[in-house]
Amino acid sequence: NVQTETVGGSPSWLAVAPRTSTLYVNLEDQSAAVAYRIDQATGRIARLNSLASSGRSSAYLTVDRNARYAVQANYDGG
């Protein structure tokens, strides 16, 4: 089974924090990131929250190895 999720905007980068089973989606044209919890038993995702970046046109997203911080880089500003 494949699950689809409408996030809006233009998802341009994905990052997974394996320790916390969290998927982060970078939304380039909204300059925001959305976090989802991954259910390890079913593989289904559930939206946790979202956060706008302080710049424009977010370009990249990564999570540190301890899954404490997600870092987002922008093409312009912030």
Solvent accessible surface area in square Angstrom, and as a share of the most:
residue,aa,sasa,rsa
1,N,203,1.04
2,V,139,0.80
3,Q,54,0.24
4,T,121,0.70
5,E,76,0.34
6,T,127,0.74
7,V,29,0.17
8,G,34,0.33
9,G,41,0.39
10,S,47,0.30
11,P,75,0.47
12,S,45,0.29
13,W,111,0.39
14,L,110,0.55
15,A,15,0.11
16,V,79,0.45
17,A,2,0.02
18,P,110,0.69
19,R,173,0.63
20,T,58,0.34
21,S,18,0.11
22,T,7,0.04
23,L,28,0.14
24,Y,43,0.16
25,V,8,0.05
26,N,0,0.00
27,L,3,0.02
28,E,51,0.23
29,D,96,0.50
30,Q,94,0.42
31,S,15,0.10
32,A,12,0.09
33,A,17,0.13
34,V,2,0.01
35,A,8,0.06
36,Y,1,0.00
37,R,101,0.37
38,I,36,0.18
39,D,64,0.33
40,Q,138,0.61
41,A,98,0.76
42,T,92,0.53
43,G,48,0.46
44,R,131,0.48
45,I,41,0.21
46,A,60,0.46
47,R,124,0.45
48,L,83,0.41
49,N,95,0.49
50,S,57,0.37
51,L,138,0.69
52,A,75,0.58
53,S,28,0.18
54,S,103,0.66
55,G,12,0.11
56,R,149,0.54
57,S,43,0.28
58,S,0,0.00
59,A,25,0.20
60,Y,92,0.35
61,L,3,0.02
62,T,50,0.29
63,V,26,0.15
64,D,50,0.26
65,R,222,0.81
66,N,77,0.40
67,A,20,0.16
68,R,176,0.64
69,Y,127,0.48
70,A,52,0.40
71,V,87,0.50
72,Q,41,0.18
73,A,48,0.37
74,N,34,0.18
75,Y,153,0.58
76,D,63,0.33
77,G,50,0.48
78,G,85,0.82
